[in-house]
Amino acid sequence: MPQHRFAAGAQIQREDDVGPIETVAAGERVPACPGGAAGWRRPLAALLLAGLLTPTAWSQAAPQTLERGNGPEPSTLDAHRCPEVACANILRDLYEGLVAEDAGGRLIPGIADRWELGADGRTWTFRLREGLRWSNGEALDAMQVVASFRRAFAPATAAPFAAHFDALANAPAVQRGELPAEALGVAAPDARTVVFTLTRSADLPRLLTLPIAYPLHLPSLAAHGNRHTRPGNLVSNGAYTLVDWLPQSQVTLERNPHFREAAPIPRVRFHVTEDAASELKRYEAGGLHITETVPPQPLASLQARFGGQLRIAPYLGTFWFGYNLTKPPFRDAKALREALSLAIDRDILTRHVTGLGEVPAYGVVPPAIAGYAAATLPWDPSRRDQAAREARARQLYAQAGYSEANPLEVEIRYNTSTPHRRLALAVAAMWREVLGVRVRLRNEEWKVFVGTRRARAITQVFRGGWIADIDDPRNFLASFRRGDGSNWSGVDLPEFEALLARADAAPTLEERARLLRAAEARLLAEHALIPVYHYTSKHLVRPEVGGFEANPLDRHPSRFLTLGDVPR
């Protein structure tokens, strides 16, 4: 299999929280595809060790707690400020919005039992259920829902996903502080009715499943401030309540006695599992019922070991590497950015590094998005083979002013994760072999990484990606607008934004899709990011867990799961 040999004096370094743990020095071979190659023996040995563990049998006698792997430490349990999957998974158990999703990702009534769109196509009316209660027993009504929306869009909240609601009347102006919260296009004409006014058509019911749309108990927020998310302070309205949060370890929930339907499983524990290999060991040792992911291993081997416990399914997400476009060396350096993208062999990465059904990505929007023909880079596999791409990469690299005597020195930054570490190491090796780039790899704990990436002060190349909030191509593209909280690269393309605006005003779905595709093509033509692969969801699920259904958004609320013969 191909290997990458480092020139004398070159070095790639990988760091963990405790400091450097592996250095690939001059002359050492680093394989492009790690399975079985000597340069990757150390990480592979750790993975193989997990396979030698003997699984501990779970007791079938009335298990009381569902143990779930959940990836990194959640950055917050403030629903309006949640920026990532790790907190959203927990919030989906703690809260319920006007609209919810069932085990298969289908829309179902939430705290609203029905809704309708007005004849103008811009006014949505939601009717709340009777007898709604917070977890402390207090009544929940429409006025509180409206007040919570106003808090979500207040400038001080700095909600990272507020931009998804830019169709809500006055929402952008309210968030910028240009209009008062009362100007937001949401009102409560009575205690059981919530009315939204939009400025354009939008799939509002689907958007209302997002954590930013969950009602918060504002008296708790007033009483405790930022500590309103702590156990004993957090008052929620979903199927579960928060009883414990041990940072960097676990978050424990118990049934909400005031929720309309008792969840089948009385207690759920979400475990911090940043390292996928360690998570696998914990699963095999009997410490988890569901893993958050599966570490990179040969698919056939995993299937042989776990059979039906291995759940792999299409997932609406794209992994990409981003550039910091606000600083050298990537500001005003389109040729360099394209050269680095061309030098990556995505087929090798998806077959030998990720290896669990992922698809090479040459665009931002996954091909599985309904009703949309995704745009691609101009040199996808149907138009140029990898050897030709690498030749073109060398030309562009030289054009950008770099050479063997004057190599690019760059840092790839990523959050702590076995898959991310392996992928970054492989990409660094490809850049070294094809172009002579000298790469330093640096990993950070999730919260630190998120803050660093957002600040755009020291990042150069960073791990990016997007998991769909809703099944809509715009959901992937809107985060690249100037000023968006998720625009970690600092993309500033007026033509791109103009196409998004025209898509928002399009008279038909077909015209909207055409304009969104044009916007995606413009973003790709700028080489503002490096698409790498489209995700699959991958979990290990124990046989005694019932109700786990694959769905494109990979959402699995605990209230739809069962666990053995749990007492009701």
C-alpha positions in Angstrom: 0.0 0.0 0.0 1.2 3.6 -0.6 3.5 5.2 2.0 4.7 8.7 2.5 8.4 9.2 3.3 9.4 12.4 5.1 12.4 14.3 3.8 15.3 14.9 6.1 14.5 17.5 8.8 10.7 17.2 8.3 8.5 16.6 11.2 4.8 15.9 11.9 3.8 16.1 15.5 0.5 15.0 17.1 -0.3 16.4 20.6 -2.9 15.3 23.2 -4.0 17.1 26.3 -0.9 15.8 28.2 1.6 17.0 25.6 3.3 15.3 22.6 2.6 11.6 22.3 3.8 10.8 18.8 6.3 12.4 16.5 6.9 11.3 12.9 10.5 12.4 12.2 12.7 12.6 9.2 12.8 9.6 7.0 10.0 7.7 8.8 7.4 6.1 6.7 3.8 7.2 7.2 1.2 5.2 5.2 -1.6 7.0 3.3 -3.9 4.0 4.2 -3.2 2.9 7.7 -4.5 -0.6 7.8 -1.5 -2.9 8.3 1.2 -0.4 7.6 4.1 -0.1 10.0 3.9 3.6 10.5 0.4 3.2 12.1 1.1 0.2 14.3 0.8 2.2 17.5 -2.8 3.4 17.0 -3.8 0.1 15.4 -2.4 -1.8 18.4 -4.6 0.2 20.7 -7.6 -0.6 18.6 -6.7 -4.3 18.4 -6.4 -4.4 22.1 -10.0 -3.5 22.4 -10.9 -6.5 20.3 -9.2 -8.8 22.7 -11.4 -7.8 25.6 -14.1 -10.2 26.6 -17.6 -8.5 26.7 -19.3 -8.5 30.0 -22.8 -9.9 29.8 -25.5 -7.4 30.8 -28.0 -8.5 33.4 -31.4 -9.0 32.0 -33.1 -8.4 35.3 -34.8 -5.1 35.1 -32.0 -2.7 34.1 -32.7 0.8 35.4 -30.3 3.0 33.5 -29.6 3.5 29.8 -25.9 4.1 29.3 -25.2 6.2 26.2 -21.9 7.3 24.7 -22.1 11.0 23.7 -18.8 12.1 22.3 -17.2 15.3 23.8 -18.2 17.1 26.9 -21.3 19.2 26.1 -20.3 22.9 25.9 -23.6 24.0 27.6 -27.0 22.8 28.5 -28.5 26.2 27.7 -30.7 25.2 24.8 -30.5 28.6 23.1 -26.7 28.5 23.2 -26.1 24.9 22.2 -23.7 24.8 19.2 -23.0 21.0 18.7 -24.4 17.5 18.6 -23.2 16.6 22.1 -25.4 19.1 23.9 -28.3 18.7 21.4 -28.5 15.0 22.2 -29.0 15.7 25.9 -31.3 18.7 25.4 -33.6 16.6 23.2 -34.3 14.5 26.3 -34.6 17.5 28.7 -36.9 19.7 26.6 -39.7 19.5 24.0 -40.5 22.2 21.5 -43.7 23.0 19.8 -42.9 20.2 17.3 -41.0 17.0 18.0 -39.5 14.1 16.1 -40.3 10.4 16.7 -37.7 7.6 16.7 -37.5 7.6 12.9 -37.1 11.4 12.6 -40.7 12.0 11.5 -42.4 15.2 12.7 -44.9 14.6 15.5 -46.8 17.0 17.9 -44.7 18.4 20.7 -46.1 20.9 23.2 -48.4 21.9 20.4 -50.9 19.3 19.4 -51.7 20.9 16.0 -50.6 23.7 13.7 -51.6 25.2 10.4 -50.2 27.6 7.7 -52.3 30.6 6.8 -53.5 31.3 3.3 -50.7 34.0 2.9 -48.0 31.2 3.2 -46.3 33.4 5.8 -48.3 32.9 9.0 -48.1 29.8 11.2 -50.5 29.1 14.1 -49.7 26.5 16.8 -52.2 25.4 19.4 -50.7 24.2 22.7 -51.8 21.0 24.5 -53.8 21.4 27.7 -52.2 21.0 31.0 -48.6 21.6 30.1 -46.2 21.6 33.0 -42.6 22.4 33.7 -40.5 19.7 35.6 -41.1 21.7 38.9 -44.9 21.4 38.4 -45.5 25.0 37.3 -47.8 25.6 34.3 -46.4 26.3 30.9 -48.3 28.6 28.6 -48.0 30.4 25.2 -46.8 33.6 26.8 -43.8 31.8 28.2 -43.1 30.3 24.8 -43.0 33.8 23.3 -40.9 35.2 26.1 -38.4 32.3 25.6 -38.2 33.0 21.9 -37.4 36.7 22.7 -34.6 35.6 25.0 -33.2 33.3 22.3 -32.8 36.1 19.8 -31.6 38.8 22.3 -28.1 40.0 21.4 -26.7 39.0 24.8 -27.7 35.4 24.2 -25.6 35.1 21.1 -27.5 32.1 19.9 -25.2 30.3 17.4 -28.0 28.9 15.3 -30.3 32.0 15.3 -29.5 32.5 11.6 -31.6 29.4 10.8 -34.6 31.6 11.7 -33.8 34.5 9.5 -37.2 34.0 7.8 -38.9 34.9 11.1 -40.0 38.5 10.9 -37.4 40.9 12.4 -35.3 38.1 13.8 -31.9 39.3 12.3 -32.6 42.9 13.4 -33.6 41.9 16.9 -30.5 39.8 17.3 -28.3 42.7 16.1 -29.9 44.9 18.7 -31.5 47.2 16.1 -35.1 46.4 17.2 -36.5 45.5 20.6 -37.4 41.9 21.4 -41.1 42.7 21.2 -40.6 43.3 17.5 -39.8 39.6 16.9 -42.4 37.9 14.7 -43.9 35.7 17.4 -47.0 36.4 19.5 -49.4 34.8 21.9 -53.0 36.0 21.4 -54.1 33.7 24.2 -52.6 31.2 26.7 -52.7 28.3 24.3 -51.9 29.9 20.9 -48.6 30.9 19.4 -48.4 32.7 16.1 -45.3 33.1 13.9 -45.0 35.7 11.1 -42.4 35.0 8.4 -41.0 37.2 5.7 -40.5 34.2 3.2 -41.6 30.6 3.0 -39.7 28.2 5.3 -40.2 24.8 6.8 -41.0 26.3 10.2 -42.3 23.0 11.9 -39.0 21.3 11.1 -37.0 24.3 12.4 -39.0 24.2 15.6 -37.4 20.9 16.5 -34.1 22.6 17.1 -32.9 23.4 20.6 -32.9 27.1 20.0 -36.7 26.8 19.7 -37.1 25.0 23.1 -38.9 27.0 25.8 -36.6 27.9 28.8 -37.9 28.4 32.3 -37.0 32.1 32.5 -37.6 32.5 36.3 -34.7 29.9 36.9 -32.6 31.9 34.5 -33.3 35.1 36.4 -32.6 33.4 39.7 -29.4 31.6 38.8 -27.9 33.4 35.8 -25.4 31.2 33.9 -25.8 28.5 36.6 -29.4 27.9 35.6 -28.2 24.8 33.7 -26.8 23.1 36.8 -28.4 20.2 38.6 -31.0 21.5 41.0 -31.4 24.7 39.1 -32.4 23.5 35.6 -36.1 23.3 35.1 -37.1 21.6 31.9 -40.3 20.5 30.1 -39.2 17.3 28.3 -39.4 13.6 29.2 -36.4 13.8 31.5 -34.9 16.1 34.1 -31.3 16.8 35.0 -30.1 15.2 38.2 -26.3 15.2 37.9 -23.5 16.6 35.7 -20.0 15.5 36.4 -17.8 17.5 34.0 -15.7 15.5 31.6 -17.4 12.3 32.7 -21.2 12.1 32.5 -24.6 13.7 32.6 -27.5 11.9 34.3 -31.2 12.4 33.7 -34.3 10.9 35.3 -37.9 10.7 34.3 -39.8 14.0 34.5 -42.9 13.2 36.7 -44.8 16.0 35.0 -44.3 15.0 31.4 -47.5 13.7 29.8 -46.1 10.2 29.1 -43.7 8.4 31.4 -40.6 7.4 29.5 -40.1 3.6 29.4 -36.5 3.9 30.8 -36.4 5.7 34.2 -32.8 6.9 34.0 -30.4 7.9 31.2 -26.7 8.5 31.6 -24.8 10.3 28.8 -21.0 9.5 29.0 -18.3 11.8 27.7 -16.5 9.5 25.1 -14.1 11.7 23.1 -11.9 8.8 22.2 -13.7 6.3 20.0 -11.3 3.5 20.8 -11.8 3.9 24.5 -15.5 4.1 23.9 -15.4 0.7 22.1 -13.5 -0.8 25.1 -16.2 0.5 27.4 -18.9 -1.0 25.3 -17.3 -4.4 25.1 -16.7 -4.3 28.9 -20.4 -3.8 29.5 -20.3 -0.1 30.3 -22.4 1.3 27.5 -25.7 0.3 25.8 -25.1 2.6 22.8 -21.9 4.1 21.4 -21.7 7.6 20.0 -19.6 6.3 17.1 -17.3 3.5 16.1 -13.5 3.9 15.7 -11.9 3.4 12.3 -11.5 -0.4 11.7 -12.1 -2.7 8.7 -15.8 -2.9 8.2 -15.8 -6.7 7.7 -14.0 -7.1 11.0 -16.5 -5.1 12.9 -19.4 -6.9 11.2 -17.9 -10.2 12.1 -17.4 -9.2 15.8 -20.7 -7.4 16.4 -23.2 -8.6 13.8 -26.5 -6.8 14.2 -25.2 -4.6 17.0 -23.3 -2.6 14.4 -25.7 0.1 13.0 -24.4 2.0 9.9 -26.7 4.3 8.0 -26.7 7.3 5.6 -26.3 10.6 7.5 -26.8 14.1 6.4 -23.4 15.5 7.2 -20.1 16.5 5.5 -16.6 16.5 7.0 -14.3 19.2 5.7 -11.2 21.1 6.6 -11.5 24.8 6.8 -8.9 27.6 6.2 -8.5 30.7 8.3 -9.2 33.2 5.4 -8.6 36.3 7.5 -4.8 35.8 7.9 -1.8 34.5 6.0 -1.0 32.1 4.5 -4.5 31.5 3.2 -5.9 35.0 2.9 -5.9 36.0 -0.8 -4.2 32.7 -1.7 -6.7 30.8 -3.8 -4.0 28.9 -5.7 -2.5 27.6 -2.5 -5.9 26.6 -1.1 -6.8 24.7 -4.3 -3.4 23.0 -4.3 -3.9 21.6 -0.8 -7.4 20.3 -1.8 -6.1 18.7 -5.0 -3.3 16.9 -3.1 -5.8 14.9 -0.9 -6.8 11.5 -2.2 -10.3 11.2 -0.8 -10.8 7.7 -2.1 -7.8 6.4 0.0 -9.2 8.3 3.1 -12.7 6.8 2.9 -11.5 3.3 2.0 -8.6 3.0 4.5 -8.8 5.7 7.1 -12.5 6.1 7.9 -13.6 2.9 6.2 -17.2 2.7 7.4 -19.3 3.6 4.4 -18.3 7.2 4.1 -18.4 8.7 0.6 -15.7 11.0 -0.8 -16.9 14.6 -0.8 -16.3 17.1 -3.6 -19.0 19.5 -2.4 -20.5 20.9 0.7 -24.1 19.5 0.5 -24.5 15.7 0.8 -26.0 14.0 -2.2 -28.7 12.5 0.0 -30.4 15.9 0.5 -33.9 15.6 -0.9 -34.8 17.5 -4.2 -31.3 18.9 -4.7 -28.5 18.2 -7.2 -25.4 19.1 -5.3 -22.6 21.1 -6.9 -19.1 19.7 -7.0 -15.5 20.9 -7.3 -14.5 21.2 -11.0 -12.2 18.2 -10.8 -14.3 15.4 -9.2 -13.4 11.8 -10.1 -15.6 11.9 -13.2 -13.5 14.6 -14.8 -9.9 14.1 -13.5 -8.0 11.2 -11.9 -5.9 11.5 -8.8 -2.5 11.6 -10.6 -3.7 14.5 -12.8 -5.0 16.3 -9.7 -1.6 15.9 -7.9 0.2 17.2 -11.0 -2.1 20.3 -11.0 -1.6 20.7 -7.2 2.2 21.0 -7.7 1.7 23.6 -10.4 -0.5 25.7 -8.2 1.8 25.3 -5.2 4.7 26.7 -7.2 2.5 29.4 -8.5 1.7 30.4 -4.9 5.4 30.8 -4.3 6.3 27.6 -2.5 8.9 25.0 -3.3 11.1 22.3 -1.8 13.5 25.1 -0.7 10.6 27.3 0.6 8.0 24.8 1.9 4.7 25.8 3.4 4.7 25.3 7.1 1.1 24.9 8.5 -0.8 23.6 11.5 -3.9 21.4 11.4 -6.0 21.8 14.5 -8.8 19.4 15.5 -10.8 18.3 18.6 -9.7 15.3 20.5 -11.0 12.2 18.7 -9.4 9.0 17.4 -11.0 9.3 13.9 -10.0 13.0 13.6 -6.4 12.3 14.7 -6.0 9.5 12.1 -7.5 11.5 9.3 -5.4 14.6 10.1 -2.2 12.4 10.2 -3.1 10.9 6.8 -3.8 14.3 5.2 -0.6 15.7 6.6 1.3 12.8 5.0 -0.4 13.3 1.7 0.5 17.0 1.7 4.1 16.1 2.6 4.5 13.6 -0.2 2.7 15.5 -3.0 3.8 19.0 -2.2 6.5 19.0 0.5 4.4 20.8 3.1 5.6 20.7 6.7 2.6 20.1 9.0 2.1 20.2 12.7 -1.0 18.6 14.2 -2.5 19.9 17.3 -5.6 18.6 19.1 -7.7 20.3 21.8 -10.5 19.4 24.1 -13.8 20.2 22.5 -14.7 23.4 24.4 -11.2 24.8 23.9 -11.3 23.8 20.2 -14.7 25.5 19.6 -13.5 28.7 21.1 -10.2 28.7 19.2 -11.9 28.0 15.9 -14.4 30.7 16.4 -11.8 33.3 17.4 -9.8 32.9 14.1 -6.7 34.2 15.9 -4.3 31.3 15.8 -6.0 28.8 13.5 -4.6 28.0 10.1 -6.3 24.8 8.9 -8.9 23.3 11.2 -11.3 20.4 11.4 -14.7 21.6 10.2 -17.9 19.9 9.1 -21.6 20.2 9.3 -24.4 17.9 10.5 -27.8 18.9 9.1 -30.2 20.5 11.5 -33.0 19.9 8.9 -33.1 18.2 5.5 -32.4 21.3 3.4 -29.3 22.3 1.4 -29.6 25.9 2.7 -28.8 24.5 6.1 -25.3 23.6 4.9 -24.7 26.8 3.0 -26.0 29.6 5.3 -23.2 29.1 7.8 -20.7 30.5 5.2 -22.3 33.9 5.2 -20.4 36.9 6.5 -21.1 37.4 10.2 -22.7 34.0 10.8 -21.6 32.5 14.1 -20.6 29.3 12.3 -18.5 31.0 9.6 -15.3 29.8 11.3 -13.2 30.5 8.2 -14.3 34.1 7.8 -15.7 33.6 4.3 -16.8 36.9 2.7 -18.3 36.3 -0.8 -20.9 38.9 -1.8 -21.9 37.0 -4.9 -22.4 33.8 -2.8 -24.6 35.8 -0.4 -26.6 37.4 -3.2 -27.4 33.9 -4.6 -28.6 32.8 -1.2 -30.8 35.9 -1.0 -32.3 35.2 -4.4 -33.0 31.6 -3.4 -34.9 32.8 -0.4 -37.1 34.9 -2.6 -37.5 32.2 -5.3 -41.1 31.7 -6.4 -40.8 27.9 -6.8 -38.9 25.1 -5.1 -37.2 24.2 -8.4 -35.8 27.8 -8.8 -34.8 27.8 -5.2 -32.8 24.6 -5.7 -31.1 26.0 -8.8 -30.0 29.2 -7.0 -28.8 27.3 -4.0 -26.7 25.0 -6.3 -25.3 28.1 -8.0 -24.4 29.5 -4.5 -22.7 26.2 -3.6 -20.7 26.2 -6.9 -19.5 29.8 -6.2 -18.3 28.8 -2.7 -16.5 25.8 -4.1 -14.9 27.8 -6.9 -13.3 30.0 -4.2 -11.8 26.9 -2.5 -12.8 28.4 0.8 -12.8 24.9 2.4 -11.7 21.3 1.6 -14.6 18.9 1.4 -13.3 15.5 2.5 -16.2 13.0 2.9 -19.9 12.7 3.6 -20.7 11.0 6.9 -22.5 7.8 7.8 -23.9 7.4 11.2 -22.3 4.5 13.0 -23.2 3.1 16.4 -23.0 -0.1 18.4 -26.4 -0.9 20.0 -26.9 -3.7 22.4 -29.6 -6.3 21.6 -31.6 -5.5 24.7 -32.1 -1.9 23.5 -35.4 -1.5 21.6 -36.8 1.3 19.5 -33.5 2.4 17.9 -34.3 3.5 14.3 -31.8 4.7 11.8 -32.7 8.2 10.4 -30.8 10.7 8.2 -30.4 13.2 11.0 -29.2 10.4 13.5 -31.5 11.6 16.3 -32.5 9.1 18.9 -34.5 10.6 21.8 -34.3 8.3 24.9 -38.1 8.4 25.5 -38.6 6.2 22.4 -36.1 3.6 23.5 -36.7 0.6 25.7 -34.3 -1.5 27.7 -35.2 -5.0 28.7 -38.0 -5.4 31.2 -38.0 -2.0 32.7 -40.6 -1.4 35.4 -43.2 1.1 34.4 
